[in-house]
Amino acid sequence: MSKKGMVYLVGAGPGEPKLSTLRAKELIERCNVLVFDNLANPELRKWTRKECIQIDVGKSPGRHTVEQRDIEKTLVEHAASGSMVVRLKGGDPFVFGRCAEEMLALDKADIAYEVVPGVTAALACAGYAGLPLSHRECGSTISFLTGHEDLTKEELRVDFSKFAQVGGTLCIYMGMSKLEEIVEKLLNGGMSPDIPSAVVSNGTLPSQKKIISSLKDLVSSTKKAGLGAPAIVFIGNAIGRTGDKANWFEKRLLFGRKLVLTRPTGQVSKFKEKLEQFGAEVMELPLIKILPSEDKKLIAEVFAGIATYEWVVFTSANGAREFMRLFFLAYGDIRSFGPMRIACVGESTAEVFRSHCLEVEIVAEKSTAENLAKDLVATDSLDSANVLVVTGNRNREVLVQMLEDIGHAIVDTLPLYETDFTDVTEALDLKKFRELGADAIIFTSSSTALSYIEQEDDLVLDQEAIKPIICSFGPETSKTLSENELTVELECSNPSIEDMTSKLVEYFS
């Protein structure tokens, strides 16, 4: 008989992935089965291993994807077969998360479990919206309530009219579908119509929206602002102490802007993090993929004669990373790099070598093949010199031609990777992009531009979607876009994450 597994009842936090706990991340990265609901940010699911089984049991008002008893059955069955199961719940599992029912089911089946608390939505949304929940003069109690029940039923556990007299701050979860009835019961119970109230929708996310009003105007203000679930409703004198001034989160320079990155999967994290620091909502549409070169014989020949080259030239960070990976497989010791001088097309490429404490002698002032070639020729060191140019399958021949014709160098090329188009219909954010659009779409290479153009039929936006401006990392990418009748609004003067981020901040500010 196989050994039983274990279930981890994990709080996913309020939305922002960085507000999840370290323990939650550790368990998601290790689990065999992930059972998640719709309030758990999809970004958290990217932490799983490739072989992890992911099961969607999301619920929303009026729509139950999976019955609660079936969720419990799923947890028991997978754990009984020996799997490590993470049950990922939005917020904290003990705050309106039906965790007790799942614990009882696991106890009955003699399945071991662990509860991992999470940051509950009311606390996080209040903090990100600048709404104090307590104040020594007017808010000494905090009540967590749920509005996701039928308010016409006599057996309602929450009598909102009685909470009108409780005082302090009311934090109402799942109350948007019944907001009008909730407000009516509070007013009928004697709560002041002028008491400060607020609704925070999509709290802690770049799409966060909030309104602050009196209780009597809360319903109309919410409708006017177009706020919907998921949201928390706050009512109490304490939240009115800061008014509209405490907008620390919403003051970020790119707050609310939807930006699309087209880089390959696995190469967007640094750029995405940079944009998110400024408050942007980042969507990923990877339009190309990077594949290792299959020419093992050529690679072996080049590395066998590596000491004969006076210059090694890199046209991309992808090539630089793959070169160093193969280098350490071949030699295992950085000292074997020898006296080769390094030239790179841009700073991101150069950083690959600096991370290994290797000096980069030339970084093109403008990140193009022509400028890199001119800088190399200007050293007067190329005549009859052996030069290795590390490239991909889509690099232009102009660099090699200039080194040979003008610099009189003896050039070998080493294509270490291939760039291919992805199938954009497989992108997780495609549906969101088509429905909502974006403020900007960022092309980092001619390859991403060509892939976009080839798959335009799959990228058509809905009628009400925002049409994005086109952003380009450099002149060659801009040329490709322009040749295909796409107008470039922003272009990097020196292609880099920092320069593009600065351009976006300047444009949208």
N, C-alpha and C positions, 0 to 999 in steps of 0.2 A: 504493500500500500504506500502510495507516495506521501511524502511529508507535506503537511498543510502549509500554506503561505500565510501572509499577514496583510491586513488592510490598514492603510493610513488615512485617517479622516482629516484632510488638510484644508486650511483656510487659504484661499488664493489671494486675499487682500482686496482692496477696493477698486482696482483697475490698473493703476500704474504698476508695471512689473517690478520696478525697483522698491516698491512698498511691500512686496512679498518677503517672507522670512527666509533666512539662510537655510533653515531646516526644510522648508517647503521646496526650495530649489534643489537641494541635495536629493530629496526623495523623488522628485519628478525626473531628475537625471538618471536615477537608478531603476525605476519601476518597470515591470513587465507589462502592466495594464494600467491605463489612465482613464478613469471614469469622470467626466467633467460636465459642468452645467454651463448655461449660456452667459452667466455673469463672470466667468473666469476668462480673463484676457487671452485671446488666441496666441499671443506672444509666448505665454508660459508653456504652451504645447510644443514650441520649437526647442525646448530644453530636453525633450525626451530622446531616447535612443531610437535609431531607425527602425528597429524590430519591435518597438513598443506598440501594443494594441491600444488604439484610442477609441473610446466609446462615448458618444454624445448622448447625454440624458437631459439636455437642457429643458427648462420649463419657463414659460412666460404667461402673463395673464390671459386666460381664455384658451391657452394651448398647452397641453401637457404631452410632450414628446414621448415620455415613458412614465408609466404609473410608478408611484413610490415603491409598491411591493415588488415590482419588476426590477427596480434599481437595487433593492436589497438582495434579491435573488441573484442578480449579476455579480454583486460583490462576493456573496457567499460561494457561488460556483467557481469563480476564478481563483479565489483564495484556497478553496478546498482542493483544487488541482495543483497547488504548490506555487502559484504566482504571487509576486509582490505587487499589491494593488494600491494605487493612490486614488482616493475619492476626492476630487478637487472641487471645492465649493467656494462661491464668491464670498468675499468678506471673511467673517469668522464662522466656523461650522456650528457654533452654539448660539448664534444670533439669527433666529428665524431660518435656520438651515436644515431643520428636521434631522439633526445629527443624532438625537436621542433614539429615534426610531431605528436608525441604521445600527446603532450600538446594540440595541436589544436584539435585533435580527442576528448580529454577529455573535452575541453571547449565546443565543439559542442554538446556533450552529457550531458552537465551541471554536470560533475563529478568533485568533488574537488580533488586537488592533491598538493603534496609538492615535491620539488626538493632537493635531498640530494647530494651535490658535493662529488666527490671522487678524490683520487690522480691519476692524469692522467699518462699513461704509459711512455711517453717521459721523464718526470721529474724523475720518480722512476727508470726507467731503466738506465738513465744517472748516477744517484746517486749511484746505486748498482754496476755499471760497472766502476765507478771512472772517468767519462767523464764530465768535466765542460762544460756547455752549453754557458757560457758567460765568457768574460775576458776583463779587462779594455783596453787592448792594441789591441785586435783583434776580439772581439765578443760582440758588443753592441746591436745586435738584435737577436731575436730567432723567427723562423717561423715554425708553425705546418702545415704540408701538408699531403694529403692522396694520396696514389698511387693505391688504389684499384678501378681503373676505366680502361676502355679500352683506351689505349694511342693512338690508331689509329683513334679515332673519332674526328672530327673537333670541336664538341661541348664540348670538354674537358675543365673543369673549371680551372684546374691547368696546366699552361704552364710552364713546368720545364725549358725550355730554357731561359725564362725571369728571373727565380729565380737564374740563374747562375750569374747574375749581382747584386743581392740584398745584398750579403755579410752576415756577421753574421753566425749563425748556423741554418741549416735546419734539422728539425726532421720529418721524413717521416713515417707515419703510413701505415700499410697494403700495403707495397710496395714490398714484396718479390717476388710475382708472376710476377712483371713487372720491376724487378731491372735492368735488362740489358737495357731496353728501357729508364728508368729514367736516368741512368748514361750517356747513349748516348746523350740524350737531354741536359743534363747539360754541357757535354763536347762541344757539338755543339754550345751551347750558350755562350761559352767563359770561362767557369770555369776551373781553373788550374787543370791539371791532377794529380798534386802532392798534392793537398789539403788533409789534414787528413780526413779520413772517418772511420766509424765503423758500425757494425751491432751487436745488442744485442738481442739474442733469449731467450725466456722464462725468461725475466728479473724479478728479485727479488725472483726467485724460486731456490731451490737447483740444478735444472737442467739448470740453466743459462749458456749460452755460449756467447762468444763475439769474434770478430776479429777486429783488427785495421789495416788499410792499407791506401795507397793512393787511390784517386778516380779511377784512371785508372786501379788499380788492385783489386778493390772492388768486382766485380762479380766473378772473378776467386778465390779470397781468400774465399769468402762466400761458393762457391761450394766445395772447397777443405775441408773446415771445416764442411761441411754437415749441415749448419744452415738452418732452415726453419721457417715458421710462427708458432706462433705469434712472431713478431720481430719488432724492431724499427731501422730505418736507420738514422745515424747521419752524417752530412757533415759540416765541418767548421774548421777554424784554432784553435778555442778555445779548441776543444776536443783533439787536439794533444799536449796540454800543459803538460799533465801528462804521455803520452806514455803508456807503459805497467806496470808502477810502482804502480798505484793506485788500486791494486787488493784486497782491504780490505775484500770484501765479499768472493772472491774466495780463500783467504788464510786460511779459516777455515779448521781445521784439518780433518774433514770428508766431506768436500765439494765435491759434485758430487757423493758421495757413496749412493747407493740404499740399504736400510736396511728394512727388513720385521719383523714386530712384530706379534706375534701369541696370545697375551693375549686376554681375553674376551673384548668385546665392553664395553667401559666405564672405563676400567682399564689401558688404554695405554697413557693417556694424559701426565702424569708426565714424563714417559720414552720417549715418543715422543718429548716432549718439550726439554728434555735434549739432545737428539741426534740432533735435529734441531739447537740447539745453536752452535753445532760444524759443521753445514753446511750440514748435511745428508738429503737425501730425504727419508722420511719414508712412507712405505706402510703398510696397516693394513690387515692382514689375520686372523681374530679371529677364532681360531680352537676349542675353548671350550666356554661354557656358564655356568654361575653359577646360580643355582636355589635354592630358600629357601627350607629348610626341611619341609616336610608335617606332621611330627610326633608332632602334637601340644600337645598331652597328655604327652609325655616324656618331652617336653620343659617346660610345666607347672609344672610337678613334680620336675624337677631339680631346677627351679627358686624358687619354694616354700621352698626348703631346702638349698638355696644357702649359708646360714650362717654356714652350717655344714662342708664346705670344707676348708681345710688348704692350699691347692695349687689349682690353676686353670692353666691349661697348654694349650697353643695355638700353633697349627701346621701350621697356615697360616693366612695371613692378611684378607682373605675372612671370615674365621671363627671369627676372632677378631672383624671385623666390624659388622657382623651379631649379635654377642653376645652383643655388646654394644647397638645396635639398640633395641634388645629385652629387655635388662636390663632396659633401660629408659622407655620402654612401661610398664614394670612391676612395676617399683619403682619411676621413675621420679626424683630421688635425688641421686647424686653420693655417698653420705654418707652411703647409703644402701649397698654399695659394701662390707663393713665390713673388717675384718682382713685378707681376702684371700691374699695369696702371688701369684704373677704372674710370669710365666715362658713362654718365647716365643722362637720360632725356629729361628727367625732372626730379623734384625733391622727394616725391613718394618712392621713386625707384631707388634713389640714393640712400634713403633711410634703411632699406633692406641690408645694405652693406655696413652702414654705420652701426647698426645693431650688433654686428659681429666685430666691431672695432677696426674695420677696414677703412682706409682713407679713400674718399672719392675725389679725384683730381679735377674732373670737369662735370658740372651740372649745367645743362643748357639754360641760358637766361630766359629764353622762350621755349616752351616744351614742344618743339617740333623736330622732325628728323633733319630738316635743312639746317636749322640753327645748331643742332648737335654736331653735324658734319662740319660746319664752318668753324666752330670752336675747336674741333680736333685738328683741322687743317692749320689753324692759326698757331698751333704749338710748334710747327716746323719739325715734328718728330715722326712723320708718317712715311717719308721716302724709304721705300723698300722694307718697311716695318711689317711684321706679321700682326694682323689685327683680327680679333674674333668678334663678330657681331652676333649677339644673342637675340633672337627674334621669335615671333609667332608666325602663323601661316598667312596672316592678313597684312603684315607690315609691307610698306612700300619699298621699292628698290632704290629710291633716290638717295638714301643714306649710303648704301654700298657703292653706288655709282660715283658719288662725289668723293668718297674716300679713295677710290681707285683712280678716277680721272684727274682730280685736282690734287689730292694728297699723295698720289703714286704709292699707295699702300698695297700690300698683299693681303687680301681680305678673304677670310673664311666665314661662312654663315652657319649658325647653329639654331635651327627652329626647334624650340623646346616645348612648345605648346601649340594647340590649335584652338581657334575661336570658332564656335558654331552657334547658330541661332537656337534659342530655346522655343518651346511651344508655349506661347503666352497664355493659352487657355488653361494651363495648369497652374498659373500663378494664383496664390491664395487671395491676393488683394484685387484681382481683376474685376470681380462682381462689384465690389465697393467703388472702384475707379469708374466703372461704366455708369453706375447709378448716381454718384455724387460728383464725379469729375475731380479736378484739382486746381490749385492756384498756379502750379508750375510742374513741368516734367523736365528732368535733368538728364541729358545725354553725355556720357563720359567718353565716348569714342565713336568713330564712324561706324563701327560694327553695331553698336546699340541703335544708332540712327537707321541703318539699313534694315535691321531686324524689325524695328517699329514700322517702317514703311512697307515691308513685305507682309506684315500681319495687321495692317490697318483695318481690315474688315472685322477683325475680332476685337478691335479697340474703339469701336464707334460708341460715343457717349450718348446717354439718354438725353431727351430733349431739354430737361430742366437742369442737367448737370453743368457744373462750372467748366468752362473751356480753359485749359491751362496755357500759360505762356511757355515758350520753348527756350530752354537754357542749354548752353553748349560749353564744354570744357576747353575748347580751343578752336583755332581757325580751320583745321582739317575737318573736324566734326561739323562745324558751321557750314563749310563748303558742301558737305554731303547733304545736310539738311536743306540748304538753299537750292541745290540742284534738283531737289525733289519737292520744291514749292512749299517748304515749311519755313516760316519767318522766325528768325532767331532774335529774341528780345534781350537775352543776357549772354555774354561770352566772357570767359575768364581771360584776363590779361596774362596771368601766369597760372596755368592749370594746376589746381590743388584744391583740396577740401576747404582749406581756410579761405582761399580767394573766392570760391563759389559761394560759401556761406556769407562772406562779407557783401558780395554782390546782391544776394537775396535779401539780406537785412536792409541794405541801402534802398533797394527797389521797393520793398513792401512797407518800409517805414515812411 
